[in-house]
């Protein structure tokens, strides 16, 4: 299945610290849930050992919101949470 990234999502990924590989894995293998405006949300947690905003975190959660088109998923935006 094809996973494409909308330019808006690419900007959010860069701002929020999500890689293309993480977002693709989230859409392909993550938990699926209904979202607003007829979109589908995907959620997945990844190990993360690092500092973000001066705090140490161990988990990175990626939420990707997408719409299904003829050839696969188009990711509209991405939210990243650190735990």
VOPAGU-2260 file (C-alpha; in pm, 1 decimal, decimal comma):
REM VOPAGU-2260
SITE   aa  ch    i         X         Y         Z
SITE  UNK   A    0       0,0       0,0       0,0
SITE  UNK   A    1     128,7     342,6     -86,9
SITE  UNK   A    2     173,4     606,5     183,7
SITE  UNK   A    3     216,0     961,0      57,4
SITE  UNK   A    4     290,7    1270,2     264,4
SITE  UNK   A    5     107,3    1599,2     206,1
SITE  UNK   A    6     336,3    1907,0     218,3
SITE  UNK   A    7     157,7    2024,7     535,8
SITE  UNK   A    8     233,3    1690,0     703,8
SITE  UNK   A    9     597,7    1709,1     592,9
SITE  UNK   A   10     630,1    2050,8     761,4
SITE  UNK   A   11     470,5    1920,7    1083,1
SITE  UNK   A   12     698,3    1613,9    1079,4
SITE  UNK   A   13    1006,3    1834,9    1058,9
SITE  UNK   A   14     880,5    2066,6    1336,7
SITE  UNK   A   15     775,0    1785,7    1568,7
SITE  UNK   A   16    1053,7    1532,4    1520,8
SITE  UNK   A   17     889,5    1251,4    1322,0
SITE  UNK   A   18    1077,0    1069,1    1046,8
SITE  UNK   A   19     930,2     942,6     721,0
SITE  UNK   A   20    1003,6     585,9     831,1
SITE  UNK   A   21     815,8     633,5    1159,2
SITE  UNK   A   22     511,6     787,0     991,3
SITE  UNK   A   23     502,4     514,8     724,2
SITE  UNK   A   24     526,6     242,4     990,6
SITE  UNK   A   25     249,0     412,0    1187,8
SITE  UNK   A   26      12,9     408,3     888,6
SITE  UNK   A   27     105,0      54,2     786,9
SITE  UNK   A   28     108,9    -110,7    1131,1
SITE  UNK   A   29     -30,7     127,2    1391,5
SITE  UNK   A   30    -360,3     132,1    1575,4
SITE  UNK   A   31    -637,3     270,9    1354,2
SITE  UNK   A   32    -912,8     500,2    1485,5
SITE  UNK   A   33   -1179,9     728,1    1335,6
SITE  UNK   A   34   -1099,1    1099,5    1318,4
SITE  UNK   A   35   -1279,6    1421,5    1231,3
SITE  UNK   A   36   -1379,8    1518,9     879,1
SITE  UNK   A   37   -1392,9    1160,3     752,1
SITE  UNK   A   38   -1022,9    1104,5     811,8
SITE  UNK   A   39    -856,1     805,0     969,2
SITE  UNK   A   40    -609,6     832,5    1253,0
SITE  UNK   A   41    -317,2     598,0    1307,9
SITE  UNK   A   42    -121,7     575,2    1633,7
SITE  UNK   A   43     202,6     400,2    1722,8
SITE  UNK   A   44     464,6     429,8    1996,1
SITE  UNK   A   45     839,0     414,9    1933,9
SITE  UNK   A   46    1130,1     387,8    2176,3
SITE  UNK   A   47    1295,4     726,0    2218,2
SITE  UNK   A   48    1598,8     799,8    2426,2
SITE  UNK   A   49    1666,1    1167,2    2414,8
SITE  UNK   A   50    1598,3    1516,5    2534,6
SITE  UNK   A   51    1320,0    1732,4    2400,0
SITE  UNK   A   52    1257,4    2076,0    2545,9
SITE  UNK   A   53    1509,2    2014,2    2821,4
SITE  UNK   A   54    1338,1    1696,3    2947,0
SITE  UNK   A   55    1437,9    1330,5    2908,5
SITE  UNK   A   56    1186,7    1102,7    2736,1
SITE  UNK   A   57    1170,8     729,8    2658,7
SITE  UNK   A   58     863,3     701,7    2433,6
SITE  UNK   A   59     763,2     888,7    2119,9
SITE  UNK   A   60     398,9     855,1    2013,5
SITE  UNK   A   61     311,2     935,7    1653,7
SITE  UNK   A   62     -44,4    1017,7    1547,3
SITE  UNK   A   63     -86,1    1038,8    1171,2
SITE  UNK   A   64    -413,6    1158,4    1020,2
SITE  UNK   A   65    -482,6    1046,7     664,9
SITE  UNK   A   66    -742,1    1003,2     390,2
SITE  UNK   A   67    -758,5     700,6     164,3
SITE  UNK   A   68    -727,8     773,8    -205,2
SITE  UNK   A   69    -725,2     540,7    -505,5
SITE  UNK   A   70    -366,0     426,8    -465,9
SITE  UNK   A   71    -321,8     440,2     -86,6
SITE  UNK   A   72    -308,7     672,9     212,6
SITE  UNK   A   73    -235,6    1046,0     195,9
SITE  UNK   A   74    -111,0    1168,4     534,8
SITE  UNK   A   75    -256,8    1513,9     602,4
SITE  UNK   A   76     -93,2    1597,7     935,7
SITE  UNK   A   77     120,0    1442,5    1207,5
SITE  UNK   A   78     121,1    1495,2    1584,3
SITE  UNK   A   79     409,7    1378,0    1803,4
SITE  UNK   A   80     394,5    1332,7    2181,3
SITE  UNK   A   81     685,9    1244,2    2405,6
SITE  UNK   A   82     656,5    1048,2    2732,6
